[in-house]
Amino acid sequence: MQRMPTVAGFNITPVKSTALQQPASLDLRMEGAVGDRRFLFARVSGERLSGISKASLMPIQSIWDSAAERLTLAFPDGTSVEGDARGDGSSITVQLFDRPVGGRTIDPALAAAVREHIGDDTLTMIRVDEPEYAGGEHRVSIVSRASVADVGVCAGDASLDPRRFRMLIEVDGLDAYAEDEWQDRRVQIGEAIVRCGTRMPRCVMTTLDPDTGEQNAPVLDALGQHRKVGSELLLGVYGDVEQPGRIEVGHPITVL
């Protein structure tokens, strides 16, 4: 008898590309998970960061107090900086990989601390204008932990950390790659309903250690063995929120 899939975990971060957090529950809304990817780093020219250029940001912890509108960045050396999270600075548009998003720069002390920490004087920090956010156009991403484990076997690491894929929702109780069958289907997850879309192309970020940013696993080579379609390496599926609601770890997932 096939097991019922359940929510195994979540991955969010207030600032795109910084260290992931694993809450026990999510408030999933039409515009995405509350508290997720509200801010991003970009070049002062408006150019987005891409690929390996984001590796040095991954060990930085970001904590957003949305009630007080304060953002704290904690660095691996034990230092931290806190600043005003309201987007009161200059207007800027950043071209993400799938669309442009508008926003405003925030407290310059935050970006200055990151520039000093990683030695890159081209960075600025932006709060994305709501209802947009700093993730993909599709507000949900889903992967089975069995899929990640199978990729890990191909990559020579049977315990491959699923955080490498930075997916919003991780699922237990599915066979490897069974989430592919959810394409163009509606699934109920807790109180929320998500319409799943196409499979997700993966990039060099999956080869980086989620704690250190070190490039240390041949994930793309592993995906290339049996997950390559054309020029794309695919794992997990996108999703759009049809009905908002609360989701908790352990909630069942029902294909409607």
Solvent accessible surface area in square Angstrom, and as a share of the most:
residue,aa,sasa,rsa
1,M,239,1.07
2,Q,143,0.63
3,R,161,0.59
4,M,113,0.50
5,P,17,0.10
6,T,42,0.25
7,V,3,0.02
8,A,17,0.13
9,G,8,0.08
10,F,1,0.01
11,N,1,0.01
12,I,17,0.09
13,T,0,0.00
14,P,8,0.05
15,V,0,0.00
16,K,42,0.18
17,S,7,0.05
18,T,0,0.00
19,A,8,0.06
20,L,15,0.08
21,Q,58,0.26
22,Q,95,0.42
23,P,39,0.25
24,A,77,0.60
25,S,27,0.17
26,L,5,0.03
27,D,45,0.23
28,L,0,0.00
29,R,109,0.40
30,M,107,0.48
31,E,64,0.29
32,G,2,0.02
33,A,7,0.06
34,V,72,0.41
35,G,21,0.21
36,D,9,0.05
37,R,26,0.09
38,R,18,0.07
39,F,0,0.00
40,L,3,0.01
41,F,9,0.04
42,A,0,0.00
43,R,53,0.19
44,V,97,0.56
45,S,95,0.61
46,G,9,0.09
47,E,109,0.49
48,R,78,0.29
49,L,11,0.06
50,S,53,0.34
51,G,21,0.20
52,I,94,0.48
53,S,47,0.30
54,K,22,0.09
55,A,16,0.12
56,S,52,0.34
57,L,1,0.01
58,M,2,0.01
59,P,29,0.19
60,I,0,0.00
61,Q,82,0.36
62,S,0,0.00
63,I,89,0.45
64,W,48,0.17
65,D,69,0.36
66,S,65,0.42
67,A,103,0.80
68,A,60,0.47
69,E,39,0.17
70,R,91,0.33
71,L,0,0.00
72,T,36,0.21
73,L,0,0.00
74,A,30,0.23
75,F,16,0.07
76,P,85,0.54
77,D,98,0.51
78,G,71,0.68
79,T,76,0.44
80,S,71,0.46
81,V,29,0.16
82,E,94,0.42
83,G,0,0.00
84,D,30,0.16
85,A,0,0.00
86,R,129,0.47
87,G,21,0.21
88,D,107,0.55
89,G,29,0.28
90,S,75,0.49
91,S,80,0.52
92,I,28,0.14
93,T,86,0.50
94,V,2,0.01
95,Q,99,0.44
96,L,5,0.03
97,F,115,0.48
98,D,55,0.29
99,R,26,0.09
100,P,80,0.50
101,V,4,0.02
102,G,29,0.28
103,G,2,0.02
104,R,102,0.37
105,T,26,0.15
106,I,11,0.06
107,D,39,0.20
108,P,104,0.65
109,A,48,0.37
110,L,0,0.00
111,A,5,0.04
112,A,43,0.34
113,A,24,0.18
114,V,0,0.00
115,R,69,0.25
116,E,148,0.66
117,H,69,0.31
118,I,45,0.23
119,G,70,0.67
120,D,36,0.19
121,D,120,0.62
122,T,53,0.31
123,L,1,0.01
124,T,16,0.09
125,M,2,0.01
126,I,3,0.01
127,R,36,0.13
128,V,1,0.01
129,D,72,0.38
130,E,112,0.50
131,P,97,0.61
132,E,44,0.20
133,Y,13,0.05
134,A,0,0.00
135,G,4,0.04
136,G,13,0.13
137,E,94,0.42
138,H,65,0.29
139,R,36,0.13
140,V,2,0.01
141,S,15,0.10
142,I,0,0.00
143,V,0,0.00
144,S,0,0.00
145,R,89,0.33
146,A,36,0.28
147,S,0,0.00
148,V,2,0.01
149,A,43,0.33
150,D,48,0.25
151,V,0,0.00
152,G,0,0.00
153,V,98,0.56
154,C,44,0.27
155,A,16,0.12
156,G,73,0.70
157,D,53,0.27
158,A,79,0.61
159,S,98,0.63
160,L,7,0.03
161,D,43,0.22
162,P,28,0.18
163,R,57,0.21
164,R,17,0.06
165,F,3,0.01
166,R,34,0.12
167,M,1,0.01
168,L,8,0.04
169,I,0,0.00
170,E,5,0.02
171,V,0,0.00
172,D,62,0.32
173,G,11,0.11
174,L,9,0.05
175,D,106,0.55
176,A,38,0.29
177,Y,35,0.13
178,A,15,0.11
179,E,0,0.00
180,D,25,0.13
181,E,130,0.58
182,W,12,0.04
183,Q,59,0.26
184,D,110,0.57
185,R,109,0.40
186,R,82,0.30
187,V,0,0.00
188,Q,62,0.28
189,I,0,0.00
190,G,19,0.18
191,E,100,0.45
192,A,0,0.00
193,I,19,0.10
194,V,0,0.00
195,R,99,0.36
196,C,2,0.01
197,G,19,0.19
198,T,88,0.51
199,R,66,0.24
200,M,23,0.10
201,P,60,0.38
202,R,34,0.13
203,C,69,0.41
204,V,40,0.23
205,M,14,0.06
206,T,2,0.01
207,T,8,0.05
208,L,0,0.00
209,D,30,0.15
210,P,9,0.06
211,D,79,0.41
212,T,81,0.47
213,G,8,0.07
214,E,105,0.47
215,Q,103,0.46
216,N,71,0.37
217,A,13,0.10
218,P,66,0.42
219,V,0,0.00
220,L,46,0.23
221,D,103,0.53
222,A,1,0.01
223,L,0,0.00
224,G,32,0.30
225,Q,119,0.53
226,H,84,0.37
227,R,19,0.07
228,K,119,0.50
229,V,78,0.45
230,G,68,0.66
231,S,105,0.68
232,E,83,0.37
233,L,29,0.14
234,L,12,0.06
235,L,0,0.00
236,G,0,0.00
237,V,0,0.00
238,Y,31,0.12
239,G,1,0.01
240,D,59,0.31
241,V,9,0.05
242,E,74,0.33
243,Q,77,0.34
244,P,65,0.41
245,G,13,0.13
246,R,112,0.41
247,I,0,0.00
248,E,76,0.34
249,V,71,0.41
250,G,46,0.44
251,H,49,0.22
252,P,64,0.41
253,I,2,0.01
254,T,58,0.34
255,V,52,0.30
256,L,85,0.42
